[in-house]
């Protein structure tokens, strides 16, 4: 049963919100560099006008969405099966932080920190998945 005081759901919702906001910088860059008309018409070569950091922003956003597809059902299973524990709560919090750090490091072109943040997020997915397997 999903309860209103589930820390896992709280961190999942925050992760969804930041992921939903990650597209904004690349669009702002598109408006500034190519003008509003080109930004909103989004022609086939739209990303040709992006600054390098904006291309990295787009890539980081895509990566965040891809990983959210993996993390979301894990958290929902934890909550639906009522098997949340300290590990799943901590993993949900750390996952949120790891995805935020990953995005920032990707945009700033700091590859080592970006990779470490990605691996931490991946580790959180594994922790939650293992907790589910142990509990069922």
MARLUM-477173 format. One record per residue: residue in three letters; x, y, z of N, C-alpha, C, CB in turn. Coordinates in Angstrom, 2 decimals. Glycine has a CB too. Example, Ala and Ser with C-alpha at 12.3 -4.5 7.8 and 13.67 -1.06 7.14 Angstrom:
BEGIN
(site ala (13.19 -5.69 7.80) (12.30 -4.50 7.80) (13.20 -3.30 7.80) (11.31 -4.47 9.05)),
(site ser (12.85 -2.25 7.08) (13.67 -1.06 7.14) (12.90 0.03 7.87) (14.08 -0.60 5.72)),
This chain:
BEGIN
(site unk (0.84 -1.18 0.00) (0.00 0.00 0.00) (0.89 1.24 0.00) (-0.96 0.00 1.22)),
(site unk (0.55 2.20 -0.82) (1.31 3.45 -0.87) (0.81 4.35 0.25) (1.17 4.15 -2.26)),
(site unk (1.74 4.77 1.08) (1.37 5.66 2.18) (1.92 7.05 1.91) (1.90 5.12 3.53)),
(site unk (1.27 8.02 2.52) (1.66 9.41 2.29) (3.01 9.74 2.89) (0.62 10.35 2.87)),
(site unk (3.47 8.95 3.83) (4.74 9.27 4.49) (5.88 8.36 4.05) (4.58 9.18 5.99)),
(site unk (5.83 7.90 2.81) (6.89 7.04 2.29) (8.08 7.87 1.84) (6.36 6.18 1.13)),
(site unk (9.23 7.74 2.53) (10.42 8.49 2.09) (10.85 8.12 0.67) (11.58 8.24 3.05)),
(site unk (10.67 6.86 0.29) (11.06 6.44 -1.05) (10.24 7.19 -2.11) (10.87 4.92 -1.21)),
(site unk (8.95 7.34 -1.86) (8.10 8.07 -2.81) (8.48 9.55 -2.82) (6.60 7.91 -2.44)),
(site unk (8.76 10.11 -1.66) (9.18 11.51 -1.58) (10.40 11.76 -2.46) (9.50 11.90 -0.12)),
(site unk (11.44 10.92 -2.33) (12.66 11.11 -3.11) (12.44 10.79 -4.58) (13.78 10.23 -2.56)),
(site unk (11.56 9.83 -4.86) (11.24 9.54 -6.26) (10.56 10.75 -6.91) (10.33 8.30 -6.36)),
(site unk (9.61 11.35 -6.22) (8.91 12.52 -6.78) (9.89 13.67 -7.00) (7.77 12.97 -5.85)),
(site unk (10.79 13.91 -6.06) (11.80 14.96 -6.27) (12.70 14.64 -7.45) (12.65 15.14 -5.00)),
(site unk (13.04 13.37 -7.61) (13.87 12.96 -8.75) (13.13 13.18 -10.06) (14.28 11.48 -8.62)),
(site unk (11.85 12.87 -10.09) (11.03 13.10 -11.29) (10.98 14.60 -11.59) (9.60 12.53 -11.10)),
(site unk (10.80 15.41 -10.56) (10.71 16.86 -10.77) (12.01 17.42 -11.33) (10.36 17.57 -9.44)),
(site unk (13.16 17.05 -10.74) (14.41 17.61 -11.28) (14.67 17.11 -12.69) (15.60 17.25 -10.37)),
(site unk (14.31 15.85 -12.95) (14.48 15.32 -14.30) (13.60 16.09 -15.28) (14.13 13.81 -14.34)),
(site unk (12.40 16.43 -14.85) (11.49 17.20 -15.69) (12.01 18.61 -15.96) (10.12 17.27 -15.05)),
(site unk (12.85 19.12 -15.08) (13.39 20.48 -15.25) (14.71 20.53 -16.02) (13.59 21.11 -13.90)),
(site unk (15.36 19.39 -16.20) (16.68 19.37 -16.83) (16.69 19.85 -18.27) (17.23 17.98 -16.77)),
(site unk (15.56 19.89 -18.95) (15.51 20.35 -20.34) (15.60 21.87 -20.46) (14.24 19.86 -21.01)),
(site unk (15.29 22.59 -19.40) (15.17 24.05 -19.48) (16.46 24.74 -19.94) (14.76 24.59 -18.13)),
(site unk (17.63 24.42 -19.39) (18.84 25.13 -19.84) (19.12 25.01 -21.34) (20.03 24.62 -19.09)),
(site unk (18.89 23.85 -21.92) (19.17 23.70 -23.36) (18.20 24.53 -24.19) (19.09 22.23 -23.77)),
(site unk (16.97 24.66 -23.76) (16.00 25.48 -24.50) (16.34 26.96 -24.36) (14.57 25.22 -24.00)),
(site unk (16.74 27.37 -23.16) (17.18 28.76 -22.97) (18.36 29.06 -23.88) (17.56 29.03 -21.48)),
(site unk (19.31 28.13 -23.95) (20.45 28.32 -24.85) (20.00 28.41 -26.30) (21.45 27.17 -24.68)),
(site unk (19.04 27.60 -26.68) (18.53 27.62 -28.05) (17.86 28.96 -28.36) (17.54 26.48 -28.27)),
(site unk (17.10 29.48 -27.42) (16.44 30.78 -27.62) (17.47 31.88 -27.76) (15.48 31.09 -26.46)),
(site unk (18.48 31.85 -26.91) (19.52 32.89 -26.93) (20.37 32.80 -28.19) (20.42 32.78 -25.68)),
(site unk (20.75 31.59 -28.59) (21.69 31.45 -29.71) (21.02 31.47 -31.08) (22.46 30.17 -29.57)),
(site unk (19.80 30.96 -31.19) (19.15 30.87 -32.51) (17.89 31.72 -32.62) (18.81 29.43 -32.81)),
(site unk (17.46 32.27 -31.52) (16.24 33.08 -31.53) (15.01 32.25 -31.18) (16.06 33.73 -32.88)),
(site unk (13.98 32.91 -30.70) (12.78 32.20 -30.27) (12.10 31.39 -31.38) (11.79 33.18 -29.71)),
(site unk (12.06 31.95 -32.58) (11.40 31.25 -33.69) (12.05 29.91 -33.95) (11.42 32.11 -34.96)),
(site unk (13.37 29.89 -34.09) (14.09 28.64 -34.34) (13.96 27.69 -33.16) (15.57 28.92 -34.64)),
(site unk (13.99 28.23 -31.96) (13.90 27.38 -30.77) (12.55 26.66 -30.71) (14.11 28.22 -29.51)),
(site unk (11.49 27.37 -31.04) (10.16 26.77 -30.91) (9.74 25.96 -32.13) (9.16 27.84 -30.66)),
(site unk (10.29 26.28 -33.30) (10.00 25.47 -34.48) (10.79 24.16 -34.45) (10.33 26.25 -35.76)),
(site unk (11.93 24.17 -33.78) (12.80 23.01 -33.61) (13.03 22.26 -34.93) (12.21 22.06 -32.58)),
(site unk (13.76 22.89 -35.85) (14.06 22.22 -37.12) (15.03 21.04 -36.90) (14.67 23.22 -38.14)),
(site unk (15.23 20.26 -37.95) (16.09 19.08 -37.84) (17.49 19.41 -37.34) (16.19 18.39 -39.18)),
(site unk (17.99 20.57 -37.69) (19.36 20.94 -37.28) (19.36 21.85 -36.05) (20.08 21.64 -38.44)),
(site unk (18.35 21.75 -35.22) (18.21 22.67 -34.08) (19.40 22.63 -33.14) (16.95 22.33 -33.30)),
(site unk (19.95 21.46 -32.91) (21.05 21.36 -31.95) (22.36 21.91 -32.51) (21.24 19.92 -31.53)),
(site unk (22.40 22.21 -33.80) (23.62 22.79 -34.39) (23.92 24.15 -33.79) (23.47 22.91 -35.91)),
(site unk (22.91 24.83 -33.27) (23.09 26.15 -32.68) (23.44 26.09 -31.19) (21.84 26.98 -32.88)),
(site unk (23.36 24.91 -30.60) (23.60 24.79 -29.16) (25.07 25.02 -28.83) (23.15 23.40 -28.66)),
(site unk (25.31 25.61 -27.69) (26.66 25.66 -27.13) (27.00 24.24 -26.68) (26.77 26.69 -25.94)),
(site unk (28.28 23.96 -26.52) (28.70 22.62 -26.10) (28.05 22.22 -24.78) (30.21 22.55 -25.97)),
(site unk (27.99 23.16 -23.83) (27.39 22.82 -22.54) (25.91 22.47 -22.71) (27.54 23.99 -21.55)),
(site unk (25.23 23.09 -23.67) (23.81 22.79 -23.89) (23.64 21.40 -24.50) (23.18 23.85 -24.81)),
(site unk (24.56 21.01 -25.38) (24.53 19.64 -25.90) (24.74 18.63 -24.77) (25.60 19.45 -26.99)),
(site unk (25.66 18.96 -23.85) (25.88 18.08 -22.70) (24.65 18.06 -21.80) (27.12 18.55 -21.89)),
(site unk (23.97 19.19 -21.69) (22.74 19.26 -20.90) (21.68 18.32 -21.49) (22.20 20.71 -20.85)),
(site unk (21.56 18.35 -22.80) (20.60 17.47 -23.48) (20.95 16.00 -23.25) (20.56 17.77 -25.00)),
(site unk (22.23 15.68 -23.34) (22.69 14.32 -23.11) (22.43 13.88 -21.67) (24.17 14.19 -23.45)),
(site unk (22.71 14.77 -20.73) (22.49 14.46 -19.31) (21.00 14.27 -19.02) (23.06 15.58 -18.42)),
(site unk (20.17 15.09 -19.66) (18.71 14.95 -19.48) (18.25 13.60 -20.02) (17.96 16.10 -20.19)),
(site unk (18.72 13.23 -21.21) (18.36 11.93 -21.78) (18.78 10.79 -20.86) (19.00 11.75 -23.16)),
(site unk (19.99 10.89 -20.31) (20.49 9.86 -19.40) (19.63 9.79 -18.14) (21.95 10.14 -19.04)),
(site unk (19.22 10.94 -17.63) (18.38 10.97 -16.43) (17.04 10.28 -16.69) (18.15 12.43 -15.97)),
(site unk (16.45 10.54 -17.85) (15.17 9.91 -18.20) (15.35 8.39 -18.33) (14.61 10.49 -19.52)),
(site unk (16.41 7.97 -19.00) (16.67 6.53 -19.18) (16.81 5.83 -17.83) (17.93 6.31 -20.02)),
(site unk (17.50 6.46 -16.90) (17.71 5.84 -15.59) (16.47 5.92 -14.71) (18.87 6.48 -14.89)),
(site unk (15.67 6.94 -14.90) (14.42 7.06 -14.15) (13.47 5.91 -14.50) (13.74 8.42 -14.44)),
(site unk (13.53 5.45 -15.74) (12.71 4.33 -16.18) (13.06 3.06 -15.40) (12.88 4.08 -17.70)),
(site unk (14.29 2.93 -14.99) (14.73 1.77 -14.21) (14.39 1.96 -12.73) (16.24 1.54 -14.38)),
(site unk (14.64 3.15 -12.21) (14.49 3.39 -10.77) (13.03 3.45 -10.33) (15.19 4.67 -10.39)),
(site unk (12.17 4.03 -11.13) (10.77 4.23 -10.74) (10.05 2.93 -10.39) (10.03 4.92 -11.85)),
(site unk (10.08 1.90 -11.25) (9.35 0.68 -10.87) (9.94 0.00 -9.63) (9.36 -0.30 -12.02)),
(site unk (11.24 0.15 -9.42) (11.85 -0.43 -8.22) (11.27 0.21 -6.97) (13.38 -0.27 -8.25)),
(site unk (11.22 1.54 -6.96) (10.68 2.25 -5.80) (9.19 1.94 -5.63) (10.89 3.77 -5.94)),
(site unk (8.45 1.92 -6.72) (7.02 1.61 -6.62) (6.79 0.20 -6.07) (6.36 1.75 -7.99)),
(site unk (7.61 -0.75 -6.47) (7.50 -2.10 -5.92) (7.79 -2.12 -4.43) (8.46 -3.05 -6.65)),
(site unk (8.82 -1.41 -4.01) (9.14 -1.35 -2.58) (7.95 -0.84 -1.79) (10.37 -0.44 -2.34)),
(site unk (7.34 0.21 -2.28) (6.22 0.82 -1.55) (4.96 -0.04 -1.65) (5.94 2.23 -2.10)),
(site unk (4.65 -0.54 -2.83) (3.45 -1.37 -3.00) (3.53 -2.66 -2.19) (3.25 -1.71 -4.48)),
(site unk (4.71 -3.24 -2.10) (4.90 -4.47 -1.33) (5.14 -4.19 0.15) (6.05 -5.28 -1.89)),
(site unk (5.24 -2.91 0.50) (5.47 -2.48 1.88) (6.73 -3.14 2.47) (4.25 -2.83 2.76)),
(site unk (7.81 -3.06 1.69) (9.06 -3.66 2.13) (10.18 -2.62 2.28) (9.50 -4.75 1.14)),
(site unk (9.77 -1.37 2.43) (10.77 -0.32 2.61) (11.54 -0.53 3.90) (10.10 1.05 2.61)),
(site unk (12.81 -0.20 3.85) (13.66 -0.30 5.04) (14.70 0.82 4.97) (14.35 -1.71 5.13)),
(site unk (15.61 0.80 5.91) (16.63 1.86 5.95) (17.45 1.89 4.65) (17.56 1.65 7.15)),
(site unk (17.74 0.73 4.09) (18.52 0.66 2.85) (17.78 1.31 1.69) (18.84 -0.80 2.52)),
(site unk (16.49 1.02 1.55) (15.73 1.59 0.43) (15.54 3.09 0.61) (14.37 0.89 0.29)),
(site unk (15.37 3.52 1.86) (15.22 4.96 2.12) (16.51 5.71 1.79) (14.82 5.21 3.59)),
(site unk (17.62 5.18 2.26) (18.91 5.84 2.00) (19.22 5.80 0.50) (20.05 5.16 2.80)),
(site unk (18.98 4.67 -0.14) (19.25 4.54 -1.58) (18.41 5.53 -2.38) (18.97 3.11 -2.06)),
(site unk (17.18 5.77 -1.97) (16.33 6.73 -2.69) (16.85 8.15 -2.56) (14.89 6.65 -2.16)),
(site unk (17.28 8.51 -1.37) (17.87 9.84 -1.15) (19.17 10.00 -1.94) (18.14 10.07 0.36)),
(site unk (20.04 9.01 -1.82) (21.34 9.08 -2.50) (21.14 9.08 -4.02) (22.24 7.90 -2.08)),
(site unk (20.15 8.33 -4.51) (19.87 8.32 -5.95) (19.53 9.73 -6.44) (18.72 7.35 -6.27)),
(site unk (18.66 10.41 -5.70) (18.30 11.79 -6.05) (19.55 12.66 -6.13) (17.31 12.37 -5.03)),
(site unk (20.39 12.59 -5.10) (21.60 13.42 -5.07) (22.56 13.04 -6.19) (22.30 13.27 -3.71)),
(site unk (22.70 11.74 -6.45) (23.60 11.28 -7.50) (23.16 11.77 -8.87) (23.68 9.74 -7.51)),
(site unk (21.85 11.75 -9.13) (21.35 12.22 -10.43) (21.55 13.73 -10.59) (19.88 11.87 -10.60)),
(site unk (21.37 14.47 -9.50) (21.59 15.91 -9.55) (23.07 16.22 -9.81) (21.14 16.58 -8.23)),
(site unk (23.95 15.53 -9.09) (25.39 15.73 -9.28) (25.79 15.29 -10.69) (26.21 14.93 -8.22)),
(site unk (25.24 14.18 -11.17) (25.56 13.70 -12.52) (25.22 14.76 -13.55) (24.79 12.40 -12.82)),
(site unk (24.04 15.35 -13.44) (23.63 16.37 -14.40) (24.59 17.56 -14.38) (22.19 16.85 -14.09)),
(site unk (24.88 18.05 -13.19) (25.75 19.23 -13.06) (27.15 18.92 -13.59) (25.84 19.67 -11.58)),
(site unk (27.70 17.78 -13.24) (29.05 17.42 -13.69) (29.09 17.20 -15.20) (29.54 16.15 -12.96)),
(site unk (28.01 16.66 -15.75) (27.96 16.46 -17.20) (27.94 17.82 -17.91) (26.71 15.63 -17.60)),
(site unk (27.10 18.73 -17.45) (27.01 20.05 -18.07) (28.34 20.80 -17.94) (25.88 20.88 -17.43)),
(site unk (29.00 20.66 -16.80) (30.27 21.35 -16.57) (31.47 20.63 -17.21) (30.51 21.50 -15.09)),
(site unk (31.22 19.49 -17.83) (32.27 18.69 -18.49) (33.36 18.26 -17.52) (32.90 19.49 -19.63)),
(site unk (32.93 17.66 -16.42) (33.86 17.08 -15.44) (33.61 15.57 -15.46) (33.65 17.70 -13.98)),
(site unk (34.27 14.86 -16.39) (33.92 13.47 -16.66) (34.12 12.50 -15.50) (34.71 12.99 -17.81)),
(site unk (35.17 12.65 -14.73) (35.40 11.70 -13.63) (34.27 11.79 -12.61) (36.75 11.97 -12.96)),
(site unk (33.91 13.00 -12.21) (32.84 13.18 -11.23) (31.49 12.75 -11.82) (32.77 14.65 -10.76)),
(site unk (31.29 13.02 -13.10) (30.06 12.59 -13.77) (29.94 11.07 -13.72) (30.03 13.08 -15.23)),
(site unk (31.03 10.38 -14.05) (31.02 8.93 -14.05) (30.81 8.37 -12.65) (32.32 8.39 -14.64)),
(site unk (31.48 8.96 -11.67) (31.30 8.51 -10.29) (29.85 8.70 -9.84) (32.25 9.25 -9.34)),
(site unk (29.26 9.84 -10.17) (27.87 10.09 -9.80) (26.94 9.09 -10.49) (27.46 11.54 -10.18)),
(site unk (27.23 8.78 -11.75) (26.44 7.78 -12.46) (26.52 6.43 -11.76) (26.90 7.65 -13.92)),
(site unk (27.74 6.04 -11.39) (27.93 4.74 -10.73) (27.26 4.69 -9.37) (29.42 4.45 -10.58)),
(site unk (27.26 5.80 -8.65) (26.56 5.85 -7.36) (25.06 5.64 -7.60) (26.82 7.20 -6.64)),
(site unk (24.51 6.32 -8.59) (23.09 6.14 -8.92) (22.78 4.70 -9.33) (22.68 7.08 -10.03)),
(site unk (23.65 4.12 -10.12) (23.49 2.72 -10.52) (23.53 1.81 -9.30) (24.59 2.31 -11.53)),
(site unk (24.46 2.10 -8.38) (24.54 1.33 -7.14) (23.25 1.42 -6.34) (25.71 1.83 -6.30)),
(site unk (22.64 2.58 -6.32) (21.36 2.74 -5.62) (20.27 1.89 -6.26) (20.93 4.23 -5.62)),
(site unk (20.27 1.82 -7.58) (19.31 0.95 -8.27) (19.52 -0.50 -7.84) (19.44 1.08 -9.80)),
(site unk (20.78 -0.91 -7.78) (21.09 -2.28 -7.35) (20.65 -2.54 -5.92) (22.58 -2.55 -7.50)),
(site unk (20.92 -1.59 -5.03) (20.54 -1.75 -3.62) (19.04 -1.96 -3.50) (20.98 -0.53 -2.80)),
(site unk (18.27 -1.11 -4.15) (16.81 -1.24 -4.07) (16.36 -2.57 -4.69) (16.11 -0.04 -4.79)),
(site unk (16.91 -2.93 -5.83) (16.57 -4.20 -6.46) (16.90 -5.40 -5.58) (17.28 -4.34 -7.78)),
(site unk (18.06 -5.38 -4.96) (18.46 -6.47 -4.07) (17.55 -6.53 -2.85) (19.93 -6.31 -3.62)),
(site unk (17.18 -5.38 -2.31) (16.25 -5.36 -1.18) (14.91 -6.00 -1.56) (16.01 -3.91 -0.70)),
(site unk (14.46 -5.76 -2.77) (13.21 -6.39 -3.24) (13.39 -7.90 -3.31) (12.79 -5.82 -4.62)),
(site unk (14.49 -8.34 -3.91) (14.73 -9.78 -4.05) (14.84 -10.47 -2.70) (16.00 -10.03 -4.86)),
(site unk (15.47 -9.83 -1.74) (15.60 -10.41 -0.40) (14.24 -10.52 0.27) (16.55 -9.55 0.47)),
(site unk (13.38 -9.53 0.04) (12.10 -9.48 0.74) (11.02 -10.40 0.15) (11.59 -8.08 0.74)),
(site unk (11.16 -10.75 -1.13) (10.07 -11.54 -1.73) (10.30 -13.02 -1.68) (9.86 -11.14 -3.16)),
